[in-house]
Amino acid sequence: MKKPSSKIREEIARLQDQLKAAETREAERIGRIALKAGLGEIEIEEAALQAAFEDIAGRFRGGQGATTRAATGRRNAGDDRTGGDTSAAVAPGADAGDAGEA
């Protein structure tokens, strides 16, 4: 028997909530590590910081293409899990641009 569309919508909404929670946990973890490393105190363009993170991710994945993507600013489809909002990955819980300012 097929599921009614209302049940499918409910399941999609539940999965979207789970995805959002998982992305929040990941962003908070990376943000805490970035702040411990002192990135909150450095004035750096968000694009440059994202490129550096992409290079790091490429090194840990063992891929050769990370430097090319970072240099060109282009990604493969599906590479940007945050939908273009990189502030969550940089310093969740704090404004990325204001994290090091007093």
BELZINOR-V279824 format. One record per residue. N is the residue number from 0. RES is the residue in three letters. PHI is phi in whole degrees, -180 to 180 (none if undefined). Layout:
N,RES,PHI
N,RES,PHI
This chain:
0,MET,none
1,LYS,-81
2,LYS,-77
3,PRO,-70
4,SER,-60
5,SER,-65
6,LYS,-68
7,ILE,-65
8,ARG,-61
9,GLU,-61
10,GLU,-66
11,ILE,-62
12,ALA,-62
13,ARG,-64
14,LEU,-66
15,GLN,-64
16,ASP,-63
17,GLN,-64
18,LEU,-64
19,LYS,-61
20,ALA,-65
21,ALA,-65
22,GLU,-65
23,THR,-65
24,ARG,-60
25,GLU,-63
26,ALA,-65
27,GLU,-64
28,ARG,-63
29,ILE,-64
30,GLY,-62
31,ARG,-62
32,ILE,-64
33,ALA,-62
34,LEU,-67
35,LYS,-61
36,ALA,-79
37,GLY,93
38,LEU,-69
39,GLY,-70
40,GLU,-94
41,ILE,-100
42,GLU,-84
43,ILE,-145
44,GLU,-63
45,GLU,-59
46,ALA,-64
47,ALA,-67
48,LEU,-66
49,GLN,-63
50,ALA,-61
51,ALA,-64
52,PHE,-64
53,GLU,-65
54,ASP,-62
55,ILE,-62
56,ALA,-60
57,GLY,-63
58,ARG,-64
59,PHE,-73
60,ARG,-80
61,GLY,82
62,GLY,-86
63,GLN,-94
64,GLY,-84
65,ALA,-64
66,THR,-65
67,THR,-64
68,ARG,-63
69,ALA,-66
70,ALA,-70
71,THR,-92
72,GLY,80
73,ARG,-103
74,ARG,-130
75,ASN,-74
76,ALA,-59
77,GLY,84
78,ASP,-76
79,ASP,-103
80,ARG,-74
81,THR,-95
82,GLY,69
83,GLY,95
84,ASP,-90
85,THR,-87
86,SER,-63
87,ALA,-67
88,ALA,-80
89,VAL,-85
90,ALA,-153
91,PRO,-65
92,GLY,84
93,ALA,-144
94,ASP,-69
95,ALA,-59
96,GLY,-78
97,ASP,-107
98,ALA,-60
99,GLY,-106
100,GLU,-91
101,ALA,-111
